[in-house]
Amino acid sequence: MKNKQFAMPDASIILLCVAVIAYFASLFITPGVFNAEKDSHSVELSQYQTASDHTPPALFAEGGEIGLANVLFEGLVSGDKYGAAIGVMAFILITGGAFGIILKTGAVNNGIMALINKTQHIEWVFIPLLFVLFSLGGAVFGMGEEAIAFCIVLFPIMKQLGYDAKVTVLTTYVSTQIGFATSWMNPFSIAIAQSIAEIPVFSGAGFRMFAWLVFTSFGLVFTIRYANSIRATKQQSNQDSAINLDNADKLILLTFIAGIVWVIWGVMARQYYIPELAAQFFCLGIACAGVASLFKKQTANESANAFKEGAQELLPAALLVALAKGVILILGGSDLTSPSTLNTLLYYSATSISVVPDYIAAWGMLLFQSVFNFFVSSGSGQAAITMPLMSPLGDLLNISRQIVVLAFQLGDGLTNIFIPTSASLIGCLGIVKLDWSEWARFIWRFTLALFGLASCFIFLAHFINYQ
């Protein structure tokens, strides 16, 4: 009998194991609460106290309570339309369906391949251009969940160019998170963190722009080297075949480009978020279906089936988002003013930082935010939870609040490319059909390298007294 090769467990199995660990942790760790006003911008360690009543979650909960057996259902119905899990899941399914329609027409694929065939050296700038643009998207308007939609578009193109699923995720999602982590004007992260820290919003932009340039260059070099090594081992097929765009293709492409411009305008000018973005992509899919039907390229029924198939392909990713949210609920949720096991973990982590020299404490804040991001992967959510505590703690430790915000940014953004509780990462991996365990084996060294680079920037910021 042959020995079976060991296979890493599926992401859903890993998250279920994390849920079990969280459940047992909640049995033995006393929940805590911070006695502060709700949505307060200043929370001190002295305001923490253990909860008087400790009622751990049940194995099987009744009456709509959270329990280990209820973790998936409660995750599915948790939150609101602005975030995990309901909002993110709806966004994934609607966007997947919309792009199912668009991809079914073949116009996007034909357009990019025609451009590549007509421009001999376009492939030399294809990945660098995309990487820089997506990184700018993360830096300027907090692009994150939107990368899911672009993974749908780019994955089949990348495959035709000889690249694999990892290159697609690197070029889209990873680049956005590098930009997100070093942003100087992200309205969903740095604006919230700086306002809570009570420092001028978007201040300190020069240092962050420098950080963006360094981190983006570092990520781009890594991506290009990996992409070239992968492509060298694959044969290109139909590389020189001529692709002619018909009028339907051209009009669908114009509609698609106009829709993407509309999305970018909405985010930057109108602060559109998940509900509006989902509606925009839905309208984009309907518009492309109308053009395809007008030119008899694709019938209405074919478009409807394409929408259902596109959404169906992303259903596993949506379920993983719900399961990740359920883990947070097992720990009691993320409200500082409500008793939870997560608050206790937050308190003792912050306490451990306060007993070391100031420059080590600054680095400790980076480490803490990186670890805490596993539990709350939302940038705005993590800012709302941790900044009210970390900002006054920085004052006590002689660490400028600008550095406290920088530690939050880098810790929150960079670990999003690794943690299985990131809804956007799981969504992107689900689209390209890449298991999280395989992705983790590939990306962990790069993640450590980014953390090392982030550590250098934290030390530099401290020694130049970054304000």
C-alpha positions in Angstrom: 0.0 0.0 0.0 1.4 3.3 -1.1 1.9 6.1 1.4 -0.4 8.9 0.7 1.2 12.3 0.4 0.2 14.7 3.2 -2.3 17.3 2.2 -2.8 20.5 4.1 -6.4 20.9 5.3 -8.9 23.0 3.5 -9.3 26.6 4.7 -12.8 25.7 6.1 -11.2 23.0 8.2 -8.5 25.4 9.5 -11.2 27.9 10.4 -13.2 25.3 12.2 -10.1 24.3 14.2 -9.6 28.0 15.1 -13.3 28.2 16.2 -12.7 25.2 18.5 -9.6 26.8 20.0 -11.6 30.1 20.4 -14.3 28.1 22.1 -12.0 26.4 24.6 -10.2 29.7 25.2 -13.5 31.3 26.1 -14.1 28.6 28.7 -10.9 29.4 30.6 -10.3 33.1 30.0 -12.5 35.5 32.0 -14.1 38.1 29.7 -13.2 41.7 30.2 -14.7 45.1 29.5 -13.4 48.7 29.3 -15.5 51.1 31.3 -15.6 53.9 28.7 -18.2 55.7 26.8 -19.3 53.9 23.7 -17.3 55.1 20.6 -14.9 56.9 23.0 -11.6 58.1 21.5 -9.7 57.7 24.7 -9.6 54.4 26.6 -7.0 53.7 29.3 -5.7 50.4 30.6 -7.0 51.4 34.1 -10.5 51.3 32.7 -10.3 47.6 32.2 -12.1 45.3 34.6 -13.0 41.6 34.4 -16.7 40.9 33.9 -18.6 39.9 37.1 -20.5 37.2 35.4 -18.7 34.7 33.2 -21.1 32.7 31.0 -19.0 30.9 28.4 -20.6 30.1 25.0 -22.4 26.8 24.9 -21.5 23.9 22.8 -25.0 24.1 21.2 -26.7 27.4 21.9 -30.4 28.1 22.0 -32.5 31.2 21.6 -30.3 32.8 19.0 -27.1 32.8 21.2 -23.7 32.0 19.9 -22.3 28.5 20.4 -19.7 26.3 18.8 -22.2 24.4 16.8 -23.9 27.6 15.8 -20.7 29.3 14.6 -21.5 29.1 10.9 -25.1 30.2 11.1 -24.4 33.1 13.4 -21.5 34.1 11.2 -23.8 34.1 8.2 -26.4 36.3 9.8 -24.0 38.7 11.6 -23.1 42.2 10.9 -24.9 44.5 8.4 -24.7 45.5 4.8 -21.6 47.7 5.5 -19.2 44.8 6.5 -18.7 41.2 7.5 -20.4 39.0 7.2 -23.6 39.8 5.4 -22.3 42.8 3.5 -19.1 41.2 2.3 -20.9 37.9 1.4 -23.5 39.8 -0.6 -20.8 41.8 -2.3 -18.9 38.6 -3.3 -21.9 36.9 -4.7 -23.3 39.9 -6.6 -19.9 40.8 -8.0 -19.2 37.2 -8.9 -22.5 37.0 -10.8 -21.9 40.3 -12.6 -18.5 39.4 -13.8 -19.8 36.0 -14.7 -21.9 37.8 -17.3 -19.1 40.0 -18.5 -16.6 37.1 -18.8 -19.2 35.0 -20.6 -19.3 37.5 -23.5 -15.5 37.0 -24.0 -15.0 40.7 -24.7 -12.6 41.4 -21.8 -10.5 38.5 -22.6 -10.5 39.3 -26.3 -9.7 42.9 -25.7 -6.6 42.3 -23.5 -5.3 39.5 -25.7 -5.7 41.7 -28.8 -3.8 44.5 -27.0 -1.0 42.1 -26.1 -0.8 40.7 -29.6 -0.7 44.1 -31.2 1.9 45.5 -28.8 5.0 43.4 -28.9 6.4 44.4 -25.6 3.3 45.0 -23.6 3.9 42.0 -21.4 7.0 43.6 -20.0 5.0 46.3 -18.5 1.7 44.4 -18.0 2.4 43.2 -14.4 4.4 46.2 -13.2 1.7 48.6 -14.4 -1.1 46.6 -12.8 0.8 46.2 -9.5 1.5 49.9 -9.2 -2.1 50.9 -10.1 -3.6 48.5 -7.6 -1.1 49.6 -4.9 -2.2 53.2 -5.6 -5.8 52.1 -5.4 -5.1 50.7 -1.9 -3.3 53.9 -0.9 -5.7 56.4 -2.3 -9.2 55.0 -1.7 -8.6 51.9 0.4 -9.0 49.4 -2.3 -9.4 45.9 -0.8 -12.7 44.1 -1.4 -12.7 45.5 -4.9 -9.7 43.3 -5.7 -12.1 40.3 -5.6 -13.8 41.6 -8.7 -10.5 42.2 -10.6 -9.3 38.7 -9.7 -12.3 37.4 -11.6 -11.4 39.5 -14.7 -7.6 38.9 -14.6 -7.3 35.3 -13.6 -8.2 33.8 -17.1 -6.0 36.4 -18.7 -3.0 35.5 -16.5 -3.5 31.9 -17.3 -3.4 32.6 -21.0 -0.2 34.5 -20.5 1.4 31.6 -18.8 1.1 32.8 -15.2 -0.6 31.0 -12.3 -3.2 31.8 -9.7 -0.5 33.2 -7.2 0.6 35.8 -9.7 -3.1 37.0 -10.0 -3.4 37.4 -6.3 0.0 39.1 -6.0 -0.8 41.5 -8.7 -4.3 42.4 -7.5 -4.9 41.8 -3.8 -1.4 41.8 -2.3 -0.5 45.1 -4.1 -3.7 46.7 -2.7 -2.8 45.7 0.8 0.8 47.1 0.4 -0.8 50.4 -0.7 -3.4 50.1 2.1 -0.7 49.6 4.7 1.4 52.6 3.6 -1.4 55.0 2.6 -1.2 58.7 3.2 -4.9 59.4 2.4 -7.0 56.2 2.8 -10.4 57.4 4.1 -11.3 54.0 5.5 -8.2 53.5 7.6 -5.8 56.3 8.3 -8.5 59.0 8.4 -10.3 57.0 11.1 -7.2 56.2 13.0 -5.8 59.7 13.0 -9.2 61.2 14.0 -9.4 58.8 16.9 -5.8 59.6 17.8 -6.8 63.3 17.7 -4.1 64.3 15.3 -4.7 66.2 11.9 -6.2 63.9 9.4 -3.8 62.9 6.6 -0.9 64.5 8.4 2.6 63.0 8.1 1.9 62.3 4.4 5.6 62.7 3.3 6.9 59.9 5.4 4.1 57.6 4.3 4.6 58.4 0.6 8.2 57.4 1.0 7.1 54.2 2.7 4.6 53.5 -0.1 7.4 53.8 -2.7 9.7 51.5 -0.8 7.1 48.8 0.0 5.6 48.9 -3.5 9.0 48.5 -5.1 9.8 45.6 -2.8 6.5 43.9 -3.6 6.9 44.5 -7.3 10.4 43.0 -7.4 9.1 39.9 -5.6 6.1 39.6 -7.9 8.1 40.0 -11.1 10.7 37.5 -10.0 8.1 34.9 -9.2 6.1 35.6 -12.3 9.2 35.1 -14.5 10.2 31.9 -12.8 6.7 30.5 -13.3 6.3 31.6 -16.9 9.7 30.1 -17.9 8.3 26.7 -17.1 5.1 27.0 -19.1 4.5 26.9 -22.9 2.6 29.7 -24.4 -0.3 28.7 -26.7 -1.8 30.8 -29.4 0.5 33.6 -28.5 0.7 34.9 -32.1 -2.9 34.1 -33.1 -4.8 37.1 -34.3 -7.8 38.2 -32.3 -10.2 40.6 -34.0 -12.6 42.6 -31.9 -16.1 42.9 -33.4 -18.4 45.8 -32.6 -20.1 44.0 -29.7 -16.7 43.4 -28.1 -15.7 47.0 -28.5 -19.0 48.3 -27.0 -18.9 45.9 -24.1 -15.3 46.9 -23.4 -16.3 50.6 -23.5 -19.2 49.9 -21.1 -16.8 47.9 -18.8 -14.3 50.8 -18.7 -17.0 53.3 -18.1 -18.3 51.2 -15.3 -14.8 50.9 -13.7 -14.4 54.7 -13.9 -17.8 55.1 -12.3 -16.7 52.8 -9.4 -13.4 54.7 -8.9 -15.4 58.0 -9.0 -17.9 56.7 -6.5 -15.2 55.6 -4.0 -13.1 58.8 -4.3 -15.8 61.5 -4.7 -18.8 60.0 -3.0 -17.2 57.6 -0.4 -19.1 54.6 -1.8 -18.6 51.4 0.1 -19.9 47.8 -0.1 -23.6 48.5 -0.7 -23.0 51.0 -3.5 -20.1 49.1 -5.0 -22.2 45.9 -5.2 -25.0 47.9 -6.9 -22.5 49.4 -9.3 -21.1 46.1 -10.4 -24.6 44.7 -10.7 -25.5 47.6 -13.0 -22.3 47.0 -14.9 -23.2 43.3 -15.4 -26.7 44.2 -16.6 -25.5 46.8 -19.0 -23.0 44.4 -20.6 -25.7 41.8 -20.8 -27.9 44.3 -22.6 -25.2 45.1 -25.1 -24.5 41.4 -25.7 -28.2 40.7 -26.2 -28.5 43.7 -28.6 -25.7 42.4 -30.8 -27.0 38.8 -30.4 -23.7 37.8 -28.9 -25.4 36.4 -25.8 -29.1 35.8 -25.1 -30.8 37.1 -21.9 -31.1 33.5 -20.6 -27.4 32.9 -21.2 -26.6 36.0 -19.3 -28.9 34.9 -16.5 -27.2 31.5 -16.3 -23.8 33.2 -16.4 -24.8 35.3 -13.4 -25.9 32.3 -11.5 -22.7 30.3 -12.4 -20.5 33.3 -11.4 -22.2 33.6 -8.1 -22.1 29.9 -7.5 -18.3 29.7 -8.0 -17.9 32.2 -5.2 -20.3 30.6 -2.8 -17.4 28.7 -1.0 -15.6 32.0 -0.5 -18.7 33.6 1.0 -19.2 30.7 3.4 -15.6 31.1 4.6 -16.2 34.8 5.3 -19.2 33.8 7.5 -17.1 31.2 9.3 -14.3 33.7 10.0 -16.9 36.1 11.5 -18.2 33.3 13.6 -14.8 32.9 15.2 -14.9 36.5 16.4 -18.4 36.0 17.8 -17.2 32.9 19.8 -14.7 35.3 21.5 -17.5 37.6 22.4 -17.4 40.2 19.6 -15.3 43.2 19.1 -17.1 45.9 21.2 -14.7 47.4 23.9 -17.7 48.3 26.1 -19.2 44.8 26.1 -17.6 41.9 28.0 -15.7 39.6 25.8 -12.7 37.2 25.7 -11.3 39.4 22.9 -11.1 42.4 25.3 -9.1 40.3 27.8 -6.6 39.3 25.1 -6.4 43.0 24.1 -5.8 44.2 27.6 -3.0 41.8 28.4 -1.3 42.3 25.1 -1.3 46.1 25.7 -0.1 45.6 29.2 2.9 43.6 28.1 3.9 46.3 25.7 4.0 49.0 28.5 6.9 47.4 30.4 9.7 47.7 27.7 11.8 50.7 26.4 10.0 53.1 24.3 11.5 52.1 20.9 10.8 48.5 21.7 7.3 49.4 22.8 6.8 51.1 19.4 7.8 47.9 17.7 5.6 46.0 20.1 2.6 48.0 18.9 3.4 46.9 15.4 3.6 43.3 16.5 0.4 43.6 18.5 -1.6 45.2 15.6 -0.3 42.4 13.3 -1.5 39.7 15.7 -4.8 41.5 16.5 -5.6 41.8 12.8 -6.2 38.0 12.8 -9.3 38.6 15.0 -10.4 41.9 13.4 -9.2 42.1 9.8 -11.3 45.2 9.0 -9.1 48.3 8.9 -11.8 50.7 10.2 -13.0 48.1 12.8 -9.5 47.5 14.1 -8.9 51.3 14.3 -12.1 51.8 16.2 -11.1 49.0 18.7 -7.4 49.5 19.2 -6.7 53.2 18.7 -8.7 54.5 21.7 -6.4 52.4 23.9 -3.1 52.6 22.0 -3.2 56.4 21.5 -3.1 57.3 25.3 -0.7 54.4 25.8 1.7 55.9 23.4 1.6 59.1 25.4 2.5 57.2 28.5 5.4 55.5 26.7 6.8 58.6 25.0 5.7 57.4 21.5 4.2 60.0 19.2 0.6 59.4 18.2 1.7 59.5 14.5 3.9 56.5 15.2 1.0 54.8 16.9 -1.1 55.3 13.8 1.8 54.1 11.6 2.1 50.9 13.7 -1.6 50.3 13.3 -1.4 50.9 9.5 1.5 48.5 8.9 0.3 45.9 11.3 -3.3 45.9 9.9 -2.5 46.1 6.2 0.5 43.8 5.7 -0.9 40.8 7.6 -4.0 40.9 5.4 -2.1 39.0 2.8 -1.7 36.0 5.1 -4.4 35.6 7.7 -7.3 33.2 6.9 -9.8 35.5 8.6 -9.4 38.2 6.0 -12.6 38.1 4.0 -11.0 39.8 1.0 -8.1 37.4 0.9 -10.3 34.3 1.2 -12.6 35.8 -1.5 -9.6 36.3 -3.9 -8.3 32.8 -3.2 -11.7 31.3 -3.8 -12.0 33.0 -7.2 -8.6 31.6 -8.4 -9.4 28.3 -6.8 -6.3 28.4 -4.6 -6.4 26.8 -1.2 -5.3 28.9 1.7 -2.9 26.3 3.0 -1.1 26.3 -0.3 -1.1 30.1 -0.4 0.3 30.2 3.2 3.2 28.0 2.3 4.0 30.3 -0.6 3.5 33.7 1.0 4.8 33.3 4.6 8.4 34.2 3.8 7.3 37.3 1.9 5.1 38.3 4.8 8.0 38.0 7.2 10.1 40.1 4.9 7.4 42.8 4.8 7.2 42.6 8.6 11.0 43.1 8.8 10.8 46.1 6.5 7.9 47.5 8.5 10.0 47.1 11.7 12.7 49.1 10.1 10.3 51.9 9.3 8.9 51.9 12.9 12.4 52.2 14.3 13.3 55.0 11.8 10.1 56.8 12.6 10.8 56.7 16.3 14.4 57.9 16.0 13.5 60.8 13.7 10.7 61.7 16.1 8.0 61.3 13.4 5.2 63.7 14.2 
